[in-house]
Amino acid sequence: MSHVNFLGIPVQGDITRRRRIVQRPLAELQPLLRALLDDEAVVEFGWQQCTPYFNDGEPCEFAVDGFWVRTTADAPDTGPEDLCVGEYEDPHPTLGWRGRKAGRQHPYTGPDELRYERARALADALTSGGFNDVLLDAFGDHALVGVRRDGITVTFYEHE
């Protein structure tokens, strides 16, 4: 049983503590976004962000996942699900891959490690949870976010 106070009022009972991710300011995200926007080989990139409706009994918390990048070398009809970049994703068709499989960290393989690392830095930042507040404020919940040099599109989506 915990004995604390809230604004000087005693609180008794079992308090479930949550581990919260320290939120980072939007200014720290800007150079990571700019690195991809300034890369002429990057056509567009995006992600999905949502709070799940069900999480196997665990708390449902807002998160970003499915970060993807389309380059000039990728076919225009390739779906975002085949262009993902991240630690646990399959290799990107034109950027390559560095990640974790079967509990082991694997080194980079692919044609352009510097470009991959720029994409991966943004993927890791977005999926870390450290920018959840600014992303939720900017684009809302249950959103597919697409970023191009000429603008950002946000599409609401239903999920299971």
CORPE-V496549 format. One record per pair of residues at least 24 apart in sequence whose C-alpha atoms are under 10 Angstrom apart, sorted by sequence separation. I is the first residue (numbers start at 0). J is the second residue. D is the distance in Angstrom with one decimal. If there is no record, write none. Layout:
# CORPE-V496549
I/J/D + I/J/D
This chain:
# CORPE-V496549
43/67/8.5 + 44/68/4.2 + 45/69/9.0 + 67/91/8.8 + 69/93/8.8 + 70/94/8.3 + 91/115/8.9 + 94/118/8.8 + 43/68/6.1 + 44/69/5.9 + 68/93/9.6 + 69/94/9.3 + 94/119/9.9 + 42/68/7.8 + 43/69/5.3 + 44/70/8.7 + 68/94/8.8 + 41/68/7.1 + 42/69/5.6 + 43/70/7.1 + 41/69/6.1 + 42/70/5.1 + 43/71/9.2 + 40/69/8.6 + 41/70/4.3 + 42/71/6.0 + 40/70/5.3 + 41/71/6.2 + 42/72/9.4 + 85/115/9.9 + 39/70/8.6 + 40/71/5.3 + 41/72/8.9 + 42/73/9.2 + 84/115/8.2 + 38/70/9.4 + 39/71/8.2 + 40/72/7.7 + 41/73/9.6 + 84/116/9.7 + 35/68/9.1 + 40/73/9.9 + 42/75/9.7 + 46/79/8.7 + 85/118/8.7 + 86/119/8.1 + 45/79/8.2 + 46/80/9.8 + 84/118/7.1 + 85/119/6.0 + 44/79/8.5 + 83/118/9.8 + 84/119/6.2 + 85/120/9.0 + 83/119/9.8 + 84/120/9.7 + 85/121/9.4 + 86/122/8.8 + 45/82/10.0 + 46/83/8.9 + 84/121/9.4 + 85/122/6.0 + 86/123/7.9 + 44/82/9.0 + 45/83/9.3 + 84/122/6.6 + 85/123/6.8 + 44/83/9.3 + 83/122/9.1 + 84/123/9.0 + 17/58/10.0 + 85/126/8.8 + 68/115/9.7 + 68/118/7.4 + 67/118/8.6 + 68/119/9.8 + 66/118/9.1 + 67/119/9.7 + 66/119/9.1 + 68/122/9.5 + 66/121/8.6 + 67/122/8.1 + 66/122/5.8 + 65/122/8.7 + 66/123/9.0 + 64/122/8.4 + 63/122/9.2 + 64/123/9.7 + 66/125/8.1 + 63/123/10.0 + 66/126/8.1 + 63/124/9.8 + 64/125/7.9 + 65/126/8.7 + 63/125/6.3 + 64/126/5.9 + 62/125/8.8 + 63/126/5.1 + 64/127/9.5 + 62/126/6.9 + 63/127/8.1 + 64/128/10.0 + 62/127/8.5 + 63/128/7.3 + 62/128/6.5 + 61/128/8.5 + 62/129/9.9 + 63/130/9.2 + 60/128/10.0 + 62/130/9.5 + 63/131/7.6 + 62/131/6.8 + 61/131/7.2 + 62/132/10.0 + 61/132/9.2 + 63/134/8.8 + 62/134/9.5 + 63/135/9.6 + 41/114/9.1 + 62/135/9.2 + 40/114/8.9 + 44/118/9.0 + 61/135/8.2 + 38/114/8.3 + 46/122/8.7 + 41/118/9.5 + 45/122/9.4 + 48/125/9.6 + 63/140/10.0 + 68/145/9.7 + 48/126/9.3 + 62/140/9.3 + 63/141/9.9 + 65/143/9.6 + 66/144/9.5 + 67/145/9.3 + 68/146/9.5 + 35/114/8.4 + 38/117/9.6 + 46/125/8.7 + 61/140/7.7 + 62/141/9.8 + 63/142/9.6 + 66/145/9.9 + 34/114/9.2 + 46/126/9.4 + 61/141/9.1 + 63/143/9.8 + 35/117/6.9 + 49/131/9.9 + 34/117/6.6 + 35/118/6.8 + 48/131/8.9 + 33/117/9.9 + 34/118/8.3 + 32/117/9.0 + 50/135/9.9 + 31/117/7.2 + 32/118/8.9 + 34/120/9.7 + 35/121/8.5 + 48/134/8.2 + 49/135/8.5 + 31/118/8.2 + 34/121/8.8 + 48/135/8.0 + 31/119/9.6 + 32/120/9.4 + 33/121/9.8 + 31/120/6.9 + 32/121/6.7 + 51/140/9.7 + 31/121/5.4 + 32/122/9.9 + 48/138/8.6 + 49/139/8.1 + 50/140/6.7 + 51/141/8.5 + 30/121/9.2 + 31/122/9.2 + 48/139/8.1 + 49/140/4.9 + 50/141/6.8 + 29/121/9.7 + 48/140/6.3 + 49/141/4.3 + 50/142/9.9 + 28/121/7.8 + 31/124/8.4 + 47/140/9.2 + 48/141/5.7 + 49/142/6.4 + 31/125/9.8 + 47/141/7.4 + 48/142/5.4 + 49/143/8.8 + 47/142/5.7 + 48/143/6.6 + 28/124/7.6 + 46/142/8.4 + 47/143/4.5 + 48/144/7.8 + 27/124/9.4 + 28/125/8.4 + 46/143/6.0 + 47/144/6.0 + 45/143/7.4 + 46/144/5.4 + 47/145/8.8 + 45/144/5.3 + 46/145/6.8 + 44/144/8.4 + 45/145/4.3 + 46/146/9.0 + 23/124/9.7 + 28/129/9.8 + 44/145/5.9 + 45/146/5.7 + 28/130/7.9 + 43/145/7.0 + 44/146/5.3 + 45/147/8.8 + 27/130/9.1 + 43/146/5.6 + 44/147/6.9 + 25/129/9.9 + 42/146/8.9 + 43/147/4.7 + 44/148/9.9 + 22/127/9.9 + 23/128/9.1 + 24/129/8.6 + 25/130/7.2 + 28/133/9.8 + 42/147/6.6 + 43/148/7.6 + 22/128/7.6 + 23/129/5.4 + 24/130/7.2 + 41/147/8.7 + 42/148/8.0 + 43/149/9.9 + 45/151/9.1 + 47/153/9.5 + 49/155/9.8 + 52/158/8.3 + 53/159/8.1 + 20/127/8.5 + 21/128/8.3 + 22/129/4.5 + 23/130/5.6 + 25/132/9.4 + 41/148/9.4 + 43/150/9.9 + 44/151/9.7 + 45/152/9.3 + 46/153/10.0 + 47/154/9.4 + 48/155/9.8 + 49/156/9.2 + 51/158/7.9 + 52/159/7.0 + 20/128/6.4 + 21/129/6.0 + 22/130/5.8 + 23/131/8.7 + 24/132/9.1 + 25/133/6.4 + 43/151/9.6 + 45/153/9.7 + 47/155/9.7 + 48/156/9.8 + 49/157/9.7 + 50/158/9.7 + 51/159/7.7 + 19/128/9.2 + 20/129/6.0 + 21/130/8.7 + 22/131/7.2 + 23/132/8.6 + 24/133/7.5 + 25/134/8.7 + 39/148/9.8 + 47/156/9.2 + 49/158/8.8 + 19/129/9.5 + 20/130/9.2 + 21/131/9.7 + 22/132/6.9 + 23/133/8.4 + 36/146/8.4 + 38/148/9.9 + 20/131/9.0 + 22/133/8.5 + 35/146/9.8 + 36/147/7.2 + 37/148/8.2 + 35/147/9.5 + 36/148/5.9 + 35/148/9.4 + 36/149/9.6 + 32/146/9.2 + 33/148/9.5
